[in-house]
Amino acid sequence: MDVNGTVAEGFEPVREAFLRNFEQLGERGAALAVYRDGHRIVDLWGGTKNVDGQAPWERDTAQIVRSATKGVAAAVLLLLHQRGELDLDAPVGEYWPEFKAAGKEGTLVWHLLAHRAGVPVLDRPLTPGQAADPELGAAAVAAQAPVWEPGTDHGYHAQTYSWLTGELARRVTGRPVGAWLADEIAGPAGADLWLGLPDGQAARVGRVGPVDAPEAAGGLRTRPKRSVAEAYDDPGSLTRRAFAAITPLPDENDPAYRAAALPASNGIATADGLARFYAALIGEVDGGRRLFTPRTVELARGERSAGPDRVLVVSTRFGLGHMLHGAASPLLSPGSLGHPGRGGALGFADPESGLAFGYVTNGFRQSVTADPRAQALVRAVRAALAGE
């Protein structure tokens, strides 16, 4: 197994951990990028571009990053707030009047970001084709009655986060969320990151699919707790219903699905693009302008939800759209903010150390928030910092 790329002096253990993911944890194809103070210090890739193929992973190979997209979607709304165009404490209905239906009049903008809106499910799930239509998705979530009083509790809005954030951004800007992201975030940051894949980039994107955990996974837990497994097995649970808001599950390799803009689940990025995005949130990248002011960084990572998650059935911590460091999703340090993608990808920033991290893979495991491969890389980065 050949690992391509470079690491800065002192970060050689990160390369070793990346290689071990292939040798011991069943990795098929993956890439990792780490920035420090706006400069890339880790740039690694290896394996195959397609989970079921032989073509080699190239330096510019991109993959779907599933829920790691949520951290990008959150940045859209936070930037609108930073620019004075969106009040986080205002009722959502001030921008989106139809959303006030079915008892949601008191839902505030920040409730959407912190998974407190009470609408993680759709009583009438959408098909993949319907879900790709932003007008249909927005209408469905606007009509949905909340399953708890908005603002009083939290639960992961696994799929509905797409239409909650995407439609709110459209109402404020008058533009599709993917186009706004391209012009205002990805472009200025120089990040290979898309929400709605352009035709011209399709050849760079690999095929993704499920991969089994190896029999010996270095002692890491590979089975969920019984309560979590039962929640996923119960068709009537909030867990199953939240993930089944799109039924049947989309084909993530379908060009039509990749061309859609679903801010909860179908962003596509290179590892460098994901890391560069987070680097740009907290500072200048290669001399370019930063995206978030220090005040917005603090606002983004201020805890808004914590404790038992009504959907994920574990304790989670959220700021304004970003997951925060905790047992369910360990990041670099208590001050980190970011978001994992179910079964694989991970992106985050750590303002105190100036680190930004992006990991993408084509092989998805059953893990939801703490994939063993991503966690092995985070530990290696942490150890390298501690050894300086």
Secondary structure as GFF3:
##gff-version 3
##sequence-region A 1 388
A	DSSP	beta_strand	3	7	.	.	.	ID=ss1
A	DSSP	alpha_helix	12	24	.	.	.	ID=ss2
A	DSSP	beta_strand	29	36	.	.	.	ID=ss3
A	DSSP	beta_strand	39	47	.	.	.	ID=ss4
A	DSSP	beta_strand	63	64	.	.	.	ID=ss5
A	DSSP	three_ten_helix	66	68	.	.	.	ID=ss6
A	DSSP	alpha_helix	69	82	.	.	.	ID=ss7
A	DSSP	three_ten_helix	92	94	.	.	.	ID=ss8
A	DSSP	three_ten_helix	97	103	.	.	.	ID=ss9
A	DSSP	alpha_helix	109	113	.	.	.	ID=ss10
A	DSSP	alpha_helix	128	131	.	.	.	ID=ss11
A	DSSP	alpha_helix	134	143	.	.	.	ID=ss12
A	DSSP	alpha_helix	161	173	.	.	.	ID=ss13
A	DSSP	alpha_helix	177	181	.	.	.	ID=ss14
A	DSSP	pi_helix	182	186	.	.	.	ID=ss15
A	DSSP	alpha_helix	187	189	.	.	.	ID=ss16
A	DSSP	beta_strand	193	194	.	.	.	ID=ss17
A	DSSP	three_ten_helix	199	204	.	.	.	ID=ss18
A	DSSP	beta_strand	209	210	.	.	.	ID=ss19
A	DSSP	alpha_helix	226	233	.	.	.	ID=ss20
A	DSSP	alpha_helix	238	243	.	.	.	ID=ss21
A	DSSP	alpha_helix	255	259	.	.	.	ID=ss22
A	DSSP	beta_strand	268	269	.	.	.	ID=ss23
A	DSSP	alpha_helix	271	282	.	.	.	ID=ss24
A	DSSP	alpha_helix	294	301	.	.	.	ID=ss25
A	DSSP	beta_strand	305	308	.	.	.	ID=ss26
A	DSSP	beta_strand	315	318	.	.	.	ID=ss27
A	DSSP	beta_strand	323	324	.	.	.	ID=ss28
A	DSSP	beta_strand	337	340	.	.	.	ID=ss29
A	DSSP	beta_strand	346	350	.	.	.	ID=ss30
A	DSSP	beta_strand	355	361	.	.	.	ID=ss31
A	DSSP	beta_strand	363	364	.	.	.	ID=ss32
A	DSSP	alpha_helix	372	386	.	.	.	ID=ss33
###
